[in-house]
């Protein structure tokens, strides 16, 4: 929990402590409206706490937490409205006779609206998380190959070999990052070629001809994969 979140929790606790003490000490009519108002204010505090946890503390990524902010905001707005409404009705019920059903309808309607809003916000956030997970899964293969090839040029002192390796790295960097079932076979071949190049470079057996052949074969596979990706998007 961050410092801001700790301060928010402490602030909420102080507000509820003050609300509880003041409403107990103040000369208010301790009837059914008072009890109902007191109960729903504590429910609102719990809902706000859940909103903060679900929206801000339980995110799987920065983007997920960003889309989780509306969940916390809805809970916070509900708590403030319920707190103000409870105090007003407690005071009103002290001076005039008020049927409990009026307060009950207001509180239940407010809670229901909050619930619907939070369910919608949670659904949006879960969809964002699902899409993020799907994107990471579909781009993991090419990202891995890009990461491996990025260090190739630094493993040789031969200017000609270095140039060919840098060209291959650029080809991978600008290739379509999204994989599919259609590209799985060719990606396995790409991984084999990349591993062959890495083995040659790390064992010191990389000569110009061997690297040239492997780079050309790998580039051809990259081009074939890009074509498959392009055809799949039509």
N, C-alpha and C positions, 0 to 999 in steps of 0.2 A: 504494500500500500504506500503510495507516494505521500509527500508532505501535504499537498493540496487535498488529497482524499482523506487524510487523517484530520485535517482542519474541518473539512465538510462534515465528517462523522461527529467530531466534537461539537461543532455548531448545532447539528441536529439534536444531539443529546442534551445540550444546554437548553435549547428551545423547548423540548419535551419536558425537561425537568421543571422549567419555569411555568409551563402550561399546567402541569399537574399540581404543582404547589399553589399557584395563584387561584386555580379553579376550586381547589379544596379549601383554601383559606377564605376566599372571598364569600361574601354573604349572598350566594346564589341559591336559587330554589333547586334543591337536590332531588328533582323528580325524574320522570321517565325521559324527558327531553335532554336533561343534563347527562344522565347515564348513557343515552344513545350517542350524544355528541362526544362524550369522553371516549367511548368505545371506538367510534369511527375515526377519531383523531389518531388514536394509537394504530388503528388499521392503516391509515394513510402514512404514518411514519414507517411502518413495516414495508408498505408498498414502495415508498421512496427509497428505503434501504435496499430492497430487492432490485429496484431500477438501477441504482448506482453499481451494485455488484454485477448484475447481468449485463449492463451496458458498458461499463468502464473497466471493471476489474477482470471480466471473464472473456475478454477479446483475444483472438488468436493472432492478430496482427494489428499494425497501426491502422490500416484501412478498416478492419473489423471494428476496432475501438471507435473510429470516426463515425461509422454507421450505427454504433451502439449508443452514441451520445443522445439521440432522440428518446431512447428508452429511459435513460436517467432523467432527461428533461421533463418527460411526461409525468414520471413519478414525483419529481420535485414540484411541478405546477399543481398536481393533485393535492399534495401535502399542504401547500400554502393556501389553496382555496378552501380545503377542508378545515384547516386550522382557523381561518378567518370566519368561515360559516359557523363552525361550532361555537366560537366565542359569541358571535352575534345572537345565535339562537338561545344560548344559555342565558344571556342577559335579557333577551326578549321574554323568555319563559319565566323569568323572575318577576317581571312586572305585569305581564298579561297572561291569561290562561291560553296555552297553546297545545293543541292535540299532538300526540306523539307521531301520528301518521304523517303529518306534514314534514317533520324532520326526517322521518324514515324514508319517505319518497325522495326527498332531495339528496340524502346521503347515498342511498342505493343507486340512484340514477347517476350520480357523480362517480361512484365506484365502478359502475358498469361501463361508463364512457371511458374511464381511465383504462380499464381492462381491455376494451376493444382496441384502444389506441396503442397500448403496449404490445398486444398480440401482433398487430400490424407491423410495428417497428421491429419486433423480434423476428418476424418472418422475412422482412427485408434484409436484416443483418445476417440471418442464416443463409439466405440466397447468395449474398455477397461472399460469405465464407466458403460456400459450396463452389462458386465460380472461381475463387482464388485457388482452392485446392485442385480443381480441375485443370486450371491453367498451369499450375506448377507441375502437375503430373504429366501433362502433354508436352511441356517444354524441357523437362528434366534431361532427356537424352542429348539434345543439341547443346544445352547449356553445359553439360558435362564435357562434351567433345570440344566445345569452344574453350573451356577452362584448361583442358589438357594441351590443346594446340597453341594457346597463348604464350607458352614458355618455350616453344620449339626453337625460335630464332635465337634465343639466348644460349642454346646448347651447342652451337657450332661457331667456329671462327672463320669458316669459309664464306666469303662475301656472296658467291654465286648460290651456294646452298642456302644461306641465310635469306636471300631474296626469294627463292622458291618457297621456302617455309613460311615467310611472311605473307606471300600471296595466298597460300593455302589457308592460313589463319584468317585472312580477310574474307576469303570465300565462305568459310564457316560462319564468320561473324555476321555476314549479311544474308545468310541463307534463312529460309522460313523456319522459325523456331518451333512451330507447332507440329507435333507428331500425330500419327493416326495408325490404324491397323494396316493401311495400305503401305505405309513407309517403314513398318517394323523390320521387314526383311532386309531392305537396303541399308537401314540404320545399323543392323548387326554387321554388315559388310564394312560399313564406314568405321565402326568401332575397331574392327580387326585391323584395318589399314592404319588407323591412328595409332594403335598399339604397336604395330610393326615399325612405324616411323619413330615412336618414342624409344623402342628397344634399340634401334640402330643408333640413335643419338646418344642414349645413355651408356651404351657399351663402347662408344668410340669407333664404331664400324661404319659410320655414315660417309659414303663417298658420293660424289656429285651424281654419278649415273644411277645409283640405287635410289637416292632421294628423289631424283627427277622422275623416275618410273613410278614410284609410290605416290608422289604428289599428283602426277597426271591421272593415275587410277583413282585416287581419292577425289580429285576435282571432278572427274567424270561422274562418280557416284553422287557427289553433291548436286551436280546439275540434273541428274536423273531424279533425285529426290525432290528437288525444287519443282520439276515438271509435274511430278505426281501430286505434290501439294497444290500447285496451281490448278490442275485438272479437278481436284477434289473440291475446290471452292466455286466451281462454275455451277 
